[in-house]
Amino acid sequence: MTADTTFGSEWTGLRGRIMGWYLGSYLRRLSEVLVFGNIRSRVLIEVTEALKGEGAVLDVGAGAGYFSLAIASKLERGRVICLDLSREMLGHLRRTAQKKHLSDRIELLEGSAYQIRLDAGCMDVAISNGVLHELVRPQLVLQEMVRVVRPGGRVIVTDFRDTWLGRRIASAHRSEDHGPFGQQELRKLFLDVGLENIRVTAIRHFVIGVGTK
Ligand SMILES: C[S@@+](CC[C@H](N)C(=O)[O-])C[C@H]1O[C@@H](n2cnc3c(N)ncnc32)[C@H](O)[C@@H]1O
């Protein structure tokens, strides 16, 4: 196992606190809508369609909760499990959930996405945004997402696409990390882990993959 498959995140300490603020901020929302691509709205459509108001969602590498909290606010019943190995990120998430009165629908899970501490088949949906590009072995994490989703459940991955901007952002990480994804590459990854009904779409500098277990 490399360090990456255990605890190798750059999102801790001071950087974690600063990025935790940015990732949950209106500045991030604005940059996404104006520059990178409005990926969150697309993910929310996919999740709400899969859940119909209730269910269990896992957000892998949830960060400050940019996706988790938006999903939780759409749920009538159910919960969002927010997995991250950065305590700083989860601290931001917890505080924002309290402010937004969403704590009853949010569960924090500190740990590695390579070994998700959840039983097989216990989730209706697993999502991950902006995480796989900064992993050395993204396929292992995708396999874990598939494992914890029930048969018929949905797996949704969004990440930087291999555009000039996607490559630029990915180069801020470790050289051994995977980096941004091509559409065909993400499709193949979904096929390789046994997902079905696969849809892979480009949204400006992002790519979104959706599959059914
Ligand atoms: C770019 S941030 C994205 C956060 C969130 N998904 C969002 O869209 O705002 C990447 C997050 O993945 C987490 N992360 C990176 N590697 C991880 C791993 N192996 N296991 C769990 N979390 C990880 C980091 O701590 C960080 O919070």
The ligand as an ORCA input file, in Angstrom:
! r2SCAN-3c Opt
* xyz 0 1
  C     -11.081     18.718     -3.563
  S     -11.708     18.239     -2.004
  C     -13.406     17.970     -2.513
  C     -14.363     18.037     -1.362
  C     -15.851     17.897     -1.721
  N     -16.127     16.649     -2.387
  C     -16.324     19.070     -2.544
  O     -16.667     18.896     -3.709
  O     -16.365     20.178     -1.996
  C     -11.093     16.592     -1.793
  C     -11.474     15.968     -0.449
  O     -11.181     14.572     -0.502
  C     -10.605     14.184      0.735
  N      -9.783     12.996      0.493
  C      -8.655     12.909     -0.273
  N      -8.181     11.660     -0.259
  C      -9.016     10.938      0.532
  C      -9.035      9.581      0.943
  N      -8.114      8.712      0.539
  N     -10.039      9.178      1.775
  C     -10.982     10.065      2.205
  N     -11.000     11.359      1.838
  C     -10.034     11.794      1.022
  C      -9.796     15.395      1.175
  O      -9.534     15.381      2.557
  C     -10.700     16.543      0.713
  O     -11.598     16.932      1.731
*
